[in-house]
């Protein structure tokens, strides 16, 4: 059988997708250089919730990818030997209002710490089906594990993909060509700006806000909240206590255009304040908690809602892994493993990548 393994792969992007691809390539003995503009997990991978679900994508093209990835998360938590906050969780749906209470009381048994004005309306998941990681630490653990296997991290701006005779020859980073016989584009919503001359569908950025509160000793519970502000806006905050004593809350969308870099992402304090107030309505522990961080990020999305995973059409040695929307942290392990298989073996065996083929759009 022909050996398809490339000698050197450049992975553009040190978010969770680039980290996962790099790790699984390094496990196969491939020399990898990861190129990132400012640092590991500097965009959405460092500012997301880290919620994982086994079966929430069932019934869609994402179902098999999500199930494979959920299982890989459990394996990686054992293999990587790093504490990045992986744990199984119970997951609940709540209803709450900025003013007033909801009549009727809890529909299902409510954990004692949910002692505010919110009503628990359903159990959405158990430790068998839902879990979490700390996103930035998980991404860093993958990068560190790849580096331990010989990969390198280079800080610099990817300016273009270098091609010759229909094949990748490397990337231009800060004016210098880094040679490679395969390149993976994993730059989230900024992927399309580097791939201007490549035939891949447009990847857009969907902006959202988050806050992190200090509230130690809360149990492993994930909360999805049907929330109404005092002026009638309908929001869907998500609340995730973490084992390090922090509680992460997100759920404010913003149509603001994508800036030139992650460093230029602007945070709206008013939007963050709404999220903090929403958390305080469901728990007195959160109502009095200190705000540690106010953040914003752009998730990468595609026109059909499915990620781009696979070969870039008409350019030998070019691959892409992005566009996962709200399920990037969940689906990174199976994406990374399947793409590593495709690059080194010519076919992915972990999961069928055909629904995510960049040539589909």
Secondary structure, 3 states (H helix, E strand, C coil): CCCCCCCEEEEECCCHHHHHHHHHHHHCCCEEEEEECCCCCCCHHHCCCCEEECCCCCCCCCHHHHHHHHHHHHHHHHHCCCCCCCEECEEEEEEEECCCCCCCCCCCCCCCCCCCCCEEEEEEECCCCEEECCHHHHHHHHHHHHHHCCCEEEECCEEEEEEECCEEEEEEECCEEEECCEEEECCHHHHHHHCCCCECCCCEEEEEEEEEEECCCCCCEEEEEEEECCCCCEECCEEEECCCCEEEEEEEEECCCCCCCHHHCCCCHHHHHHHHHHHHHHCHHHHCCEEEEEEEEEEEECCCCCCEEEECECCECEEEEECCHHHHHHHHHHHHHHHHHHHHHCCCCCCCCHHHCHHHC
